[in-house]
Amino acid sequence: MSPFPAAPAESFVEDREPRFDATVPRQFAHKRAVEEIFLTDILVRESRGQVLACAQLPRSHALYNEIENGFHDLLLILEIGRQGMTIYGHAWLDVPEGTAFVMSGLQAEVIDLDALRQGDAPAELVIDVPFGGERIDGRGRVRGYNLRGVGAIDGRPAIDFCGDALLIPEALYERVRSVRVEGEPEIPPAPLPVEPARVGRRSSRNVVVGDAAYSEGELRCALLADPSHPSFFDHPLDHVPGMLMLETARQAALLHVGELGWPPAETVLDACEARFTQYAALSPPATCRVLARERPPATESAPDADATPAEYLRVHFAQTGQDIGHVDLRLRRTGP
């Protein structure tokens, strides 16, 4: 099978060691800005049925490193995994350029929280992914795939994750996104952003929740989508990207635990599971409801489940009265 046209041939050398000295070409990950590329290497080892996605975890990124809790950001690692899934589709499955990659679901859990602690030197991440299960249509074209893997930081297994990618051909995507619903309600005024410190931020530009209200154990807020944001909207989009919805869920959850007295600087997101059922349009603003959920039973994958206080939350997303997905999160309080 031939690699994606821009993929370096070295990616298919079986025994080569991973590289961390430069990022991969930006078109691999559907990005325009070089600073938004975190992957430094992709290795396809056909004889082992294995893909390795490699990255150096940045310590000064304007979005992911603004939260100062002493740990690498789980959402940063999920973005690296998303970029790896995109490259996997192009380089191994021959997905044509122009195809829309839709993140329909994902799951990630930190299995060693201490491995995510930031140190004095840049950390190296390697995500080891067995070849995934592809979904093929009647014409033999790949329409989606599922990848599961383990991410190791500096050689230490740290995160279990899996993700589902839905592939929409360019022509079909153009037809789908051109559909407009008649009689849409009048767009309400833009939500008022919360104070950055409430969600662990310094820059108001990185605040993605507004109109927050807490009552009877439930928090409600609105999603803020700024099409000029350099990370979430690295290139023009006509919908809310999945990574922005995850960040919205995280900030909404921080607001919820803030009502319980948890400071953002002492709170770490260490597990999430998302399922998105519909596109979120840029307007009117999607809304969120944050509710506590029951603590799941302990598993072998989370042996330290009782090591630190944890809150389990579900963030429901809706738009124009319709459910469009949800995110389950686990937050840990790592400070006093």
NORBELKA-V847222 format. One record per residue. N is the residue number from 1. RES is the residue in three letters. PSI is psi as a letter, one per 30 degrees, with the letter a starting at -180 (* if undefined). Layout:
[[N	RES	PSI] [N	RES	PSI]]
This chain:
[[1	MET	k] [2	SER	k] [3	PRO	l] [4	PHE	k] [5	PRO	e] [6	ALA	f] [7	ALA	k] [8	PRO	k] [9	ALA	f] [10	GLU	f] [11	SER	f] [12	PHE	g] [13	VAL	j] [14	GLU	e] [15	ASP	g] [16	ARG	k] [17	GLU	k] [18	PRO	k] [19	ARG	k] [20	PHE	g] [21	ASP	f] [22	ALA	l] [23	THR	l] [24	VAL	l] [25	PRO	k] [26	ARG	f] [27	GLN	f] [28	PHE	e] [29	ALA	g] [30	HIS	h] [31	LYS	l] [32	ARG	e] [33	ALA	k] [34	VAL	e] [35	GLU	f] [36	GLU	g] [37	ILE	k] [38	PHE	f] [39	LEU	k] [40	THR	f] [41	ASP	l] [42	ILE	k] [43	LEU	k] [44	VAL	j] [45	ARG	i] [46	GLU	e] [47	SER	f] [48	ARG	f] [49	GLY	h] [50	GLN	k] [51	VAL	k] [52	LEU	k] [53	ALA	k] [54	CYS	k] [55	ALA	l] [56	GLN	k] [57	LEU	j] [58	PRO	l] [59	ARG	f] [60	SER	g] [61	HIS	k] [62	ALA	f] [63	LEU	e] [64	TYR	f] [65	ASN	g] [66	GLU	f] [67	ILE	j] [68	GLU	i] [69	ASN	g] [70	GLY	g] [71	PHE	l] [72	HIS	k] [73	ASP	k] [74	LEU	e] [75	LEU	e] [76	LEU	e] [77	ILE	e] [78	LEU	e] [79	GLU	e] [80	ILE	e] [81	GLY	e] [82	ARG	e] [83	GLN	e] [84	GLY	e] [85	MET	e] [86	THR	e] [87	ILE	e] [88	TYR	e] [89	GLY	e] [90	HIS	e] [91	ALA	e] [92	TRP	e] [93	LEU	g] [94	ASP	h] [95	VAL	k] [96	PRO	l] [97	GLU	k] [98	GLY	f] [99	THR	k] [100	ALA	k] [101	PHE	j] [102	VAL	k] [103	MET	j] [104	SER	f] [105	GLY	l] [106	LEU	l] [107	GLN	k] [108	ALA	k] [109	GLU	k] [110	VAL	k] [111	ILE	f] [112	ASP	j] [113	LEU	e] [114	ASP	f] [115	ALA	f] [116	LEU	f] [117	ARG	k] [118	GLN	k] [119	GLY	a] [120	ASP	f] [121	ALA	l] [122	PRO	k] [123	ALA	l] [124	GLU	k] [125	LEU	k] [126	VAL	k] [127	ILE	j] [128	ASP	j] [129	VAL	j] [130	PRO	l] [131	PHE	k] [132	GLY	l] [133	GLY	j] [134	GLU	k] [135	ARG	k] [136	ILE	k] [137	ASP	a] [138	GLY	f] [139	ARG	g] [140	GLY	g] [141	ARG	k] [142	VAL	k] [143	ARG	f] [144	GLY	l] [145	TYR	l] [146	ASN	k] [147	LEU	k] [148	ARG	k] [149	GLY	l] [150	VAL	k] [151	GLY	k] [152	ALA	k] [153	ILE	j] [154	ASP	h] [155	GLY	g] [156	ARG	j] [157	PRO	k] [158	ALA	e] [159	ILE	k] [160	ASP	k] [161	PHE	l] [162	CYS	l] [163	GLY	l] [164	ASP	k] [165	ALA	k] [166	LEU	k] [167	LEU	k] [168	ILE	j] [169	PRO	l] [170	GLU	e] [171	ALA	e] [172	LEU	e] [173	TYR	e] [174	GLU	e] [175	ARG	e] [176	VAL	e] [177	ARG	f] [178	SER	f] [179	VAL	k] [180	ARG	k] [181	VAL	k] [182	GLU	k] [183	GLY	g] [184	GLU	k] [185	PRO	l] [186	GLU	k] [187	ILE	k] [188	PRO	l] [189	PRO	l] [190	ALA	k] [191	PRO	l] [192	LEU	j] [193	PRO	k] [194	VAL	l] [195	GLU	k] [196	PRO	e] [197	ALA	f] [198	ARG	f] [199	VAL	g] [200	GLY	g] [201	ARG	l] [202	ARG	e] [203	SER	k] [204	SER	f] [205	ARG	f] [206	ASN	g] [207	VAL	k] [208	VAL	g] [209	VAL	k] [210	GLY	l] [211	ASP	h] [212	ALA	k] [213	ALA	k] [214	TYR	k] [215	SER	k] [216	GLU	h] [217	GLY	g] [218	GLU	k] [219	LEU	k] [220	ARG	k] [221	CYS	l] [222	ALA	k] [223	LEU	k] [224	LEU	j] [225	ALA	j] [226	ASP	j] [227	PRO	f] [228	SER	g] [229	HIS	k] [230	PRO	f] [231	SER	e] [232	PHE	e] [233	PHE	h] [234	ASP	e] [235	HIS	l] [236	PRO	k] [237	LEU	l] [238	ASP	g] [239	HIS	l] [240	VAL	k] [241	PRO	l] [242	GLY	e] [243	MET	e] [244	LEU	e] [245	MET	e] [246	LEU	e] [247	GLU	e] [248	THR	e] [249	ALA	e] [250	ARG	e] [251	GLN	e] [252	ALA	e] [253	ALA	e] [254	LEU	e] [255	LEU	e] [256	HIS	e] [257	VAL	f] [258	GLY	e] [259	GLU	f] [260	LEU	g] [261	GLY	g] [262	TRP	j] [263	PRO	k] [264	PRO	e] [265	ALA	f] [266	GLU	g] [267	THR	k] [268	VAL	k] [269	LEU	j] [270	ASP	g] [271	ALA	k] [272	CYS	l] [273	GLU	k] [274	ALA	k] [275	ARG	j] [276	PHE	k] [277	THR	f] [278	GLN	l] [279	TYR	k] [280	ALA	j] [281	ALA	l] [282	LEU	f] [283	SER	l] [284	PRO	l] [285	PRO	k] [286	ALA	l] [287	THR	l] [288	CYS	k] [289	ARG	k] [290	VAL	k] [291	LEU	k] [292	ALA	k] [293	ARG	l] [294	GLU	k] [295	ARG	k] [296	PRO	l] [297	PRO	k] [298	ALA	k] [299	THR	l] [300	GLU	f] [301	SER	f] [302	ALA	i] [303	PRO	f] [304	ASP	g] [305	ALA	f] [306	ASP	g] [307	ALA	e] [308	THR	l] [309	PRO	k] [310	ALA	k] [311	GLU	k] [312	TYR	k] [313	LEU	l] [314	ARG	k] [315	VAL	j] [316	HIS	k] [317	PHE	k] [318	ALA	l] [319	GLN	k] [320	THR	h] [321	GLY	g] [322	GLN	k] [323	ASP	k] [324	ILE	g] [325	GLY	l] [326	HIS	l] [327	VAL	k] [328	ASP	k] [329	LEU	l] [330	ARG	k] [331	LEU	k] [332	ARG	k] [333	ARG	j] [334	THR	f] [335	GLY	a] [336	PRO	*]]
